[in-house]
């Protein structure tokens, strides 16, 4: 489960970076970034 969350977080960060530099999707990009950060923080807090 934690590997899945970490993978999803990395994918969302990559999509955010692509969207930030290549496209202008407005607030959707920032929502993806926030979701990715929450997934990373959740994994760090769990201690794995």
Residue, then its C-alpha position, 0 to 999 in steps of 0.5 A: x500500500x505504501x509503495x502504491x502511494x509513493x508511486x502515485x505521488x511521484x507520478x503526480x509530481x511529474x505531471x505537475x512539473x510537465x503541466x507547470x512548464x509545458x501547459x497552462x491548466x490553472x488550478x488543476x496542476x496545483x491540486x495534483x501537487x497538493x495530493x502528491x505532497x499529502x501522499x509523500x507526507x503520509x508515507x513519511x509519517x507512517x515511518x516506512 
